[in-house]
Amino acid sequence: MVIFKVIGNVISSVGRTVQDSAELVSITVGDEGLKHTTRQSFKLINGALDESVLIAQAESEWNIAEFKRTHAIKKAGRPPKEQVRSKT
């Protein structure tokens, strides 16, 4: 029972610390500064996500091209007559 009480107190303290930090930043920077900072942060995150999508697509295309190059099939269909005669 004591363990649950300690864990609850720790979570409560962390929550209060986060709330106090957010209030301090809001007072220090102001509402417009906080909005600007938030927008810039999300712009950076969205830009990184867009870049990672492009990199993943390019990597996928390269992997497919490399697979095709290493597993190239010369010609589909029947083998040449010389190969058929030599096997039988």
FENTAWO-V941222 format. One line per field, one symbol per residue. ss: DSSP state (@ for helix, = for strand, . for the rest). Layout:
# FENTAWO-V941222
ss = ???
This chain:
# FENTAWO-V941222
ss = .@@@@@@@@@@@@@@@@@@@@@@@@@@@@.@@@@@@@@@@@@@@@@@@@@@@@@@@@@@@@@@@@@@@@@..........@@@@@@@.
